[in-house]
């Protein structure tokens, strides 16, 4: 989180055609603080309702597969999904979600609302 606290004081004399007569900018003392938070994030194959699929998944060429993400802590929300890459058995890769959280190709659909406790893509 980046935050810069600045105090700005403007003096405006309304009798002088709204001109600024004096301006002072004061930068307040900077502070640095590091926090850590331990929480769980689950990712799993899911059906159209977002329920986990626990049995074997068999798909043919062209069929989609849905992946769901959920945080395990009610005080933690997902801001965005930044990257997801499928690693295929033959060693090749296929990017599904790019670095900005958007779909990386026309076949992928991403649903991740900032501030929610779950996201999915397929």
RACORNOR-V963629 format. One record per residue. N is the residue number from 1. RES is the residue in three letters. D_CENTER is the distance of its C-alpha to the mean C-alpha in Angstrom with 1 decimal. Layout:
[[N/RES/D_CENTER] [N/RES/D_CENTER]]
//
This chain:
[[1/UNK/13.5] [2/UNK/16.0] [3/UNK/18.7] [4/UNK/22.2] [5/UNK/24.9] [6/UNK/27.6] [7/UNK/30.6] [8/UNK/32.1] [9/UNK/35.5] [10/UNK/37.1] [11/UNK/40.7] [12/UNK/41.7] [13/UNK/45.4] [14/UNK/45.7] [15/UNK/49.3] [16/UNK/48.5] [17/UNK/46.9] [18/UNK/43.5] [19/UNK/43.3] [20/UNK/41.3] [21/UNK/44.0] [22/UNK/42.0] [23/UNK/38.4] [24/UNK/37.2] [25/UNK/33.8] [26/UNK/33.4] [27/UNK/30.5] [28/UNK/30.1] [29/UNK/29.9] [30/UNK/26.6] [31/UNK/25.4] [32/UNK/23.1] [33/UNK/21.8] [34/UNK/19.9] [35/UNK/18.6] [36/UNK/17.7] [37/UNK/16.5] [38/UNK/17.5] [39/UNK/15.9] [40/UNK/15.9] [41/UNK/13.5] [42/UNK/15.5] [43/UNK/15.2] [44/UNK/18.2] [45/UNK/20.0] [46/UNK/20.3] [47/UNK/22.6] [48/UNK/22.1] [49/UNK/21.9] [50/UNK/19.1] [51/UNK/21.9] [52/UNK/22.1] [53/UNK/24.6] [54/UNK/26.8] [55/UNK/29.6] [56/UNK/29.9] [57/UNK/28.0] [58/UNK/30.2] [59/UNK/28.9] [60/UNK/30.9] [61/UNK/30.0] [62/UNK/27.9] [63/UNK/26.7] [64/UNK/23.0] [65/UNK/21.4] [66/UNK/18.5] [67/UNK/16.1] [68/UNK/14.4] [69/UNK/12.0] [70/UNK/12.9] [71/UNK/12.7] [72/UNK/16.4] [73/UNK/16.4] [74/UNK/16.7] [75/UNK/15.6] [76/UNK/12.1] [77/UNK/9.2] [78/UNK/5.9] [79/UNK/3.1] [80/UNK/1.7] [81/UNK/5.0] [82/UNK/6.4] [83/UNK/10.0] [84/UNK/12.6] [85/UNK/16.3] [86/UNK/19.3] [87/UNK/22.2] [88/UNK/25.4] [89/UNK/28.7] [90/UNK/30.4] [91/UNK/28.1] [92/UNK/26.3] [93/UNK/22.6] [94/UNK/20.7] [95/UNK/17.1] [96/UNK/15.3] [97/UNK/11.8] [98/UNK/11.8] [99/UNK/10.1] [100/UNK/8.4] [101/UNK/6.9] [102/UNK/10.3] [103/UNK/13.3] [104/UNK/15.4] [105/UNK/18.7] [106/UNK/20.4] [107/UNK/20.8] [108/UNK/17.2] [109/UNK/15.5] [110/UNK/11.8] [111/UNK/11.0] [112/UNK/7.7] [113/UNK/8.2] [114/UNK/6.1] [115/UNK/8.4] [116/UNK/9.9] [117/UNK/11.2] [118/UNK/11.0] [119/UNK/9.8] [120/UNK/12.2] [121/UNK/13.5] [122/UNK/17.1]]
//
